[in-house]
């Protein structure tokens, strides 16, 4: 760990609170922490994000390749330089989202996704990942109650959201040393406390 900063990622289905919780952790860690997101994080990657979230009729394979392109730019332009400068990087979604969304929801071969993720990141893996878990019914209800603008992914079927959750749970089971599964049905303060405790355990 002395060679670079810590790389932390947040994952979860729509309405899980991952964006709020990633922001809260970044605030606690202070100005040395870099908060970013996927797809996005750089000028080029944000342009790809716009295409990704607003294009109707986009296929899962097109999604996958767009994300890989955005991720390559993101890692090389922003994430790796920050880690080399020994900053803590907090990213809202990363490689596990691709497995859950394009793999389990999009039914693309998981071995292919893992290889593409490895290529796009040049082997970069998060040090610790928080998956905020709750049912799609609760997550979508939270979005509606909060008046959150809904993109094309939010508007997909309940079954689609269930597949994404299944993907995340499978990823968590396969990577118990890296991934911390957090019960996101709890209050935001309780979830934040659990995340902070896991982070402190990791760094100490």
N, C-alpha and C positions, 0 to 999 in steps of 0.2 A: 504493500500500500504506500510505502514511502516514495515510490517512483511516480505516482500520479495521484490525482484527487479521487474522491469517491463518486461513483456513478449510481444514482438512485432513480428508479422508474416507478411510475404509478399506473395501474391498470384497473379496468372494471367496465361493466356494461354501462349503457346510458343511464344517467341518473344515480350512479353509485356514489358520487361526491368526490371522485378522484381529482378533479381540477381544483376544487376548493381545498382539499387536503394537501395537494402538492404545493399550493400557494401558501398555506399555513406553515408547512415545514420550511419552505424557503424563507419566510419571514423570521422564523425562529433562528435559523442558521445565519442570517444576516447577509450583508452585501457581498460577501465572498462566494455565496451560493449563486449559481446560474440556473434560472428557471426557464425551461423551454418546452416545446410540444411537438408531437408528430400527428399527421404529417404537418410539416412547417418548420419554424425555427430560423430559417434564412429567407432571403428575398426570393430565391428560386423555388425553394421548398414550399413557401407560402402560396406562390402562384399555382403550384401543382395541387396544393390543398384545395384551392378554390375550384379547380377542375374536378377533383375527387368528390367534393361535397355537393356540387351543383349540377352535375351531369346526369340526366335521366337516361336510363337504358344502358348504363355502364356495366360491363360484365365483371365477374369476380377476377378473372385473369388480368383484365385491364387495370382494375383496382390494385392488384398485387404488383404489377410492373410500375405503375405510377408511384406507389408507396416506396418501392425499392429505389427508384430514381430520386425521390425526395429524401429518403434516408441516407443515401450515399452522399449527397450534397451536405446534408445536415451534420453527419458525422465528421466529414472532412473539414468543413468550413467552421463549425462551431463547437461540437462536442469534444473531439480529440484535442484541439488546441486548449480548451478550458481545462481538461483533465491533465494535460501536460504541464499547465501552469499551476497544478495542484489545487484547483478549485473544485468544490463539490458541485456536480451537475445533477439537477433534478428534472426529469423529463416526463411529461404527461403523455403516456403511451410510448411503446417502442416495439421490439421484436415479438413480444408475446401477443400483442394486439393482432399482428398479422396472422399468427397461428389461429387465434380465436375467430377472427372475422373472415379472413379469406380461406382458412383451412376448414374449420368446423361449420361456419355459416355458408361459405362459398364452395365447399366440397372440393377444394384443390388438394392435390397430393401433399401430405405433410412433409415427406422427405424432400420434395422439391422446394417447399417453402423454407425449410431449415437451411438448405443449401443456398438459396437466394438471400436469406437473411445474413448468412455468414459472408457471402460475397459483398453484399451492400455495406456491411459494417466492417469488413476486413477483420472479422473475428471478435469485434468488440461486444462484450456481454456485460449487463448491469452487475454491480456488486450486490445490490439488494433491491428486490422488487416487492412493492406492496400491491396486492390484488384486493380491491374492496368488493366484497361479495354480498349480493342480495338478489332477490328474485326480480325478474323483469317487470312483473306486475307492480312491485313497489317502486322500482326505478322510474318507470314511465309515468306512474302517478305523481311522483315527486316533480318530474319535469313539467307536467301539466299544471300542477298546483303553483309552481314557481314561475309560470309564464315564460319558461325558457324557449327561445326560438328553436324550431325543430328543423333539422336538415333531413336529407333523404334517408339516412340511416335510421334516424329516430322514427321515421314514418313507416318503417318496414313492419312485417307481421310479428305478432307475439312469438310465434314459433321460431322466427329468425333470431330474435333476441334470446330465446331459450338456448339455441344452438351456440350462440356466442358465450353464454354463461357456462355451458358444458365444456366448451373449449378452454376457458380460463381455469375451471376446476381441474381439468386434465393436465394442463400445464403446471399448475400448482403441485399436483400429486407427483409429477415427474421431476420436479426441481425443488425439493423440500429445503435444501440448504440455502438456496438463493431467495426463494419466494416466501413471503409472509402473507398468509391469508387472513384478512381482517373482516370481521362481521360488520358490514356497513349498515345494518338495520339499527345500530346503536345511534345515540345522539352524536352530532358532529364533534362535540368536546370530548366524548368518550373515545371516539375513533381517533381523534388527534392524539390523545394521551397514549393510546395503544401503539400508534405509529412512532411517537417520540420514544417510547420505552424500547421498542424493537431497534430503532436507530441507535440509541445509546448503548444497547447490548452489543451491537455490531462494532461500533467504533471503540468500545472499551475492551 
